[in-house]
């Protein structure tokens, strides 16, 4: 009876001691997951924010968006209608860019959720790092498409701007 009581007591102590160790390794895995999210997802959000800031709100009367071509400023003799068309075109372009940013954010949140769900089930750092590489690929692809769509929107804007200015 004493032996079985000691055995139960020993098992109880071992399980109590091992719980903090497991929790500690689990919390370090959680910290690794959180650090990866900050490093990959937050970095992509910041890059997107900077890209949006560079591609909205320019003075449409002075220049276009594309850096590949030079843009003639609007002539001083341009009509009020031309000025209004350019203003509306600029507002439409800004909405498009913000819509692309929202689309990227949705993709990044989806990738983050998937990464967290998969990585939080792992307790080995190398398995979590494998998940990181998968996340980086998804984020990189989403950002590449975002950047491509922005460049396309800028080309379309510049084309429309030139058309408006040419009919003055």
C-alpha positions as CSV (number, residue, x, y, z in Angstrom):
1,X,0.0,0.0,0.0
2,X,2.8,2.4,0.8
3,X,4.6,1.4,-2.4
4,X,1.5,2.1,-4.5
5,X,0.9,5.4,-2.7
6,X,4.6,6.4,-3.3
7,X,4.2,5.3,-7.0
8,X,1.0,7.5,-7.4
9,X,2.8,10.3,-5.6
10,X,5.8,10.0,-7.8
11,X,3.8,9.9,-11.0
12,X,1.9,12.9,-9.8
13,X,5.1,14.8,-9.1
14,X,6.6,13.8,-12.4
15,X,3.5,15.0,-14.2
16,X,3.5,18.3,-12.3
17,X,7.1,18.9,-13.1
18,X,6.8,18.0,-16.7
19,X,3.8,20.3,-17.3
20,X,5.8,23.5,-17.0
21,X,8.5,22.1,-19.2
22,X,5.9,21.3,-21.9
23,X,4.3,24.7,-21.4
24,X,7.7,26.3,-21.6
25,X,8.6,24.6,-24.9
26,X,5.1,25.3,-26.2
27,X,5.4,29.0,-25.3
28,X,8.8,29.2,-27.1
29,X,7.1,27.7,-30.1
30,X,4.3,30.2,-29.8
31,X,6.9,33.0,-29.5
32,X,8.6,31.7,-32.7
33,X,5.3,31.7,-34.5
34,X,4.6,35.2,-33.4
35,X,8.1,36.4,-34.4
36,X,7.6,34.9,-37.8
37,X,4.3,36.6,-38.3
38,X,5.8,39.9,-37.3
39,X,8.8,39.3,-39.6
40,X,6.9,38.1,-42.6
41,X,3.3,39.4,-42.5
42,X,3.9,42.7,-40.8
43,X,6.8,43.4,-43.1
44,X,4.5,42.8,-46.1
45,X,1.8,45.1,-44.7
46,X,4.4,47.9,-44.2
47,X,5.7,47.4,-47.8
48,X,2.2,47.5,-49.1
49,X,1.4,50.6,-47.2
50,X,4.5,52.3,-48.6
51,X,3.6,51.2,-52.1
52,X,0.1,52.6,-51.7
53,X,1.4,55.9,-50.4
54,X,3.6,56.2,-53.5
55,X,0.7,55.4,-55.9
56,X,-2.2,57.6,-54.6
57,X,-2.8,61.2,-54.3
58,X,-0.5,62.7,-56.9
59,X,-1.3,65.9,-58.6
60,X,-2.9,64.6,-61.7
61,X,-2.6,67.9,-63.4
62,X,1.2,67.8,-63.2
63,X,2.2,64.2,-63.9
64,X,1.2,60.5,-64.3
65,X,2.3,57.5,-62.3
66,X,4.5,55.5,-64.6
67,X,8.2,56.2,-64.2
68,X,8.9,54.6,-67.6
69,X,7.7,57.7,-69.5
70,X,7.7,61.4,-69.1
71,X,4.4,63.1,-68.5
72,X,3.5,66.4,-69.9
73,X,1.8,68.7,-67.4
74,X,-1.6,69.9,-68.0
75,X,-1.5,73.0,-70.1
76,X,-2.5,76.2,-68.4
77,X,-5.2,76.7,-71.1
78,X,-6.9,73.4,-70.2
79,X,-10.7,73.7,-69.8
80,X,-12.6,73.2,-66.6
81,X,-14.0,70.0,-68.1
82,X,-10.5,68.6,-68.6
83,X,-9.5,69.5,-65.1
84,X,-12.6,67.8,-63.7
85,X,-12.0,64.7,-65.8
86,X,-8.4,64.5,-64.5
87,X,-9.6,64.9,-61.0
88,X,-12.2,62.2,-61.4
89,X,-9.6,59.9,-63.0
90,X,-7.2,60.5,-60.1
91,X,-10.0,59.7,-57.6
92,X,-10.9,56.5,-59.5
93,X,-7.2,55.5,-59.6
94,X,-6.8,56.0,-55.9
95,X,-9.9,53.9,-55.2
96,X,-8.5,51.1,-57.4
97,X,-5.2,51.2,-55.5
98,X,-6.9,51.0,-52.1
99,X,-9.0,48.1,-53.4
100,X,-5.8,46.3,-54.4
101,X,-4.4,47.0,-51.0
102,X,-7.5,45.5,-49.4
103,X,-7.3,42.5,-51.6
104,X,-3.6,42.0,-50.6
105,X,-4.6,42.3,-46.9
106,X,-7.2,39.6,-47.3
107,X,-4.7,37.3,-48.9
108,X,-2.1,38.0,-46.2
109,X,-4.6,37.4,-43.4
110,X,-5.6,34.1,-45.0
111,X,-1.9,33.1,-45.3
112,X,-1.3,34.2,-41.7
113,X,-4.3,32.2,-40.4
114,X,-3.2,29.1,-42.3
115,X,0.4,29.5,-41.0
116,X,-0.7,30.0,-37.4
117,X,-3.1,27.0,-37.5
118,X,-0.4,24.7,-38.9
119,X,2.6,26.1,-37.0
120,X,0.9,26.1,-33.6
121,X,0.4,22.4,-33.9
122,X,4.2,21.9,-34.2
123,X,6.6,22.0,-31.2
124,X,9.8,21.5,-33.2
125,X,11.4,24.8,-34.4
126,X,12.6,23.2,-37.7
127,X,9.0,22.2,-38.5
128,X,7.9,25.7,-37.7
129,X,10.7,27.1,-40.0
130,X,9.4,24.8,-42.8
131,X,6.0,26.4,-42.3
132,X,7.7,29.8,-42.4
133,X,9.1,29.1,-45.9
134,X,5.7,28.1,-47.1
135,X,4.3,31.3,-45.7
136,X,7.1,33.4,-47.3
137,X,6.3,31.8,-50.7
138,X,2.6,32.6,-50.3
139,X,3.3,36.2,-49.1
140,X,5.8,36.7,-51.9
141,X,3.5,35.6,-54.6
142,X,0.6,37.7,-53.2
143,X,2.8,40.7,-53.0
144,X,4.2,40.1,-56.5
145,X,0.6,40.0,-57.9
146,X,-0.2,43.1,-55.9
147,X,2.8,45.0,-57.4
148,X,1.9,43.8,-60.9
149,X,-1.7,45.0,-60.5
150,X,-0.5,48.4,-59.3
151,X,1.8,48.8,-62.3
152,X,-1.0,47.8,-64.6
153,X,-3.4,50.3,-62.9
154,X,-0.7,53.0,-63.3
155,X,-0.3,52.2,-67.0
156,X,-4.0,52.4,-67.5
157,X,-4.2,55.6,-65.6
158,X,-1.4,57.2,-67.7
159,X,-3.0,56.1,-70.9
160,X,-6.4,57.6,-69.9
161,X,-4.7,60.7,-68.7
162,X,-2.9,61.1,-72.0
163,X,-6.1,60.6,-73.9
164,X,-7.9,63.3,-71.8
165,X,-5.0,65.8,-72.3
166,X,-4.8,65.0,-76.0
167,X,-8.5,66.0,-76.7
168,X,-8.2,69.4,-75.1
